Amino acid sequence: MEATILSFSSSLSPLSHHQIVTLKPRNSKSPKCPSLPPIKCAISRTKKEETVESVKTHLENCHLLAAINYKGLTVKQFQDLRKSLPESTRLLVAKNTLVFKAIEGTKWEALKPCMKGMNAWLFVNTEEIPSAIKPYRSFQKERKLEDNDFAGAVFEGKFYGPGDFKALETMPTRAEIYAKMLGALQSPAIGLVSTLQAPARDVVMVLKAYVKKLEDESGA
């Protein structure tokens, strides 16, 4: 006859799970799921599928996905972090294997180098990347959590490692890009040529703003 012992991890870990240990008599045959009874196996499988679907849902309209090393954060710290984030971001804790299953075959697959250690996943649903990242930087600095850094991120299909985050954190805001481009369009041709040498994404964004400005003026 089998006996099941449930042990609970300390509440200080944000992702502590119930640990289930099954004691079996010798010479017993191993079932398909040796560590869990059949019912618990089905529940576990269902939860994994729900997590994968949740990740896919969060990726809809997502502009940036970042992995944060959360090892060592207490439940209280994790709750405070969630409260500090703007509405344009979502923080999800999920196993690397499940996240990778959700992003496999997509542009987010570039996050593969981050699939190790203990990660929380930051989904940014705005083009204003610096303002979305700043709250975590402030949280990290205030609590002296140097080890709980960004493990990496993907933005516009490109992977950014921990050492590349300065480029993301110093990106110009949409308003700054608009102002720069509109100023160039009203300046001598040499200024326009110089601006057009900027990344294509910035140029497209500002041209859209200029078109909107013309439309607003014509409709005024």
C-alpha positions, -999 to +999 in steps of 0.1 A: +000+000+000+013+035-009+016+064+015+019+100+004+036+126+025+030+163+018+057+188+028+054+225+024+083+248+015+090+281+033+067+310+024+097+331+017+100+318-018+075+333-043+073+300-062+074+274-035+055+243-045+040+215-025+065+186-025+049+152-028+068+121-018+053+087-024+065+057-004+060+024-021+068-012-011+097-029-029+091-047-062+061-025-070+057-016-107+063+020-116+032+037-130+034+062-159+038+091-135+059+076-107+059+106-084+022+115-086-010+095-084-030+095-117-054+123-107-026+146-096-008+138-129-038+150-148-041+181-127-004+188-132-006+184-169-037+207-171-019+234-152+011+232-175-011+236-205-029+265-189+005+282-182+016+278-218-017+293-230-013+321-205+021+330-219+008+330-254-021+353-244+004+377-227+024+378-259-005+393-278+003+430-285+036+425-266+065+447-276+092+434-253+096+402-233+123+401-206+135+375-182+143+386-146+163+364-122+140+363-092+159+337-071+160+349-035+131+373-036+106+369-008+068+368-013+065+403+001+092+417-023+075+400-052+042+415-043+057+450-039+074+446-073+041+437-090+025+468-075+052+491-087+048+481-124+028+502-148-005+489-163+013+484-196+034+456-182+026+421-168+048+400-146+044+362-148+063+334-130+066+303-150+090+275-156+115+280-184+104+248-202+068+260-203+077+295-215+099+281-242+071+258-253+049+289-258+075+309-277+091+281-298+089+289-335+081+326-329+103+357-329+104+354-291+124+321-295+155+344-294+151+343-256+165+307-256+198+318-239+177+328-208+162+294-204+181+286-172+179+294-136+148+308-120+131+335-140+101+358-138+088+371-171+081+407-179+057+414-207+057+450-220+027+461-239+038+495-249+064+510-273+076+532-244+102+507-234+124+528-210+094+538-188+083+501-187+118+490-175+125+518-151+102+506-122+121+474-119+154+492-120+142+514-092+129+484-072+163+466-077+183+497-066+162+505-035+164+469-022+200+464-033+191+433-054+221+434-077+219+397-083+183+399-094+191+414-127+176+411-162+187+378-177+178+390-212+151+404-234+137+403-269+126+435-286+116+436-323+130+401-328+165+410-314+180+395-283+194+418-257+217+403-231+222+418-196+250+441-209+228+454-237+200+468-215+214+503-215+203+505-252+168+497-242+167+519-212+180+550-231+157+546-262+141+580-271+104+583-263+079+585-290+075+622-283+112+628-286+113+609-320+084+629-333+100+662-323+133+653-339+118+642-372+093+671-374+121+695-367+142+679-395+113+681-420+111+719-413+149+724-415+173+725-445+176+694-466+209+684-450+191+680-416+165+658-432+192+635-448+209+632-414+177+622-397+168+597-424+200+579-415+184+569-382+170+534-377+142+526-401+117+521-373+123+556-359+119+571-394+086+553-400+072+563-366+080+600-372+067+600-408+034+587-394+034+615-370+040+640-397+012+626-419-011+629-389+000+665-383-008+674-419-042+656-416-050+675-384-041+708-400-061+702-431-091+693-411-088+722-387 
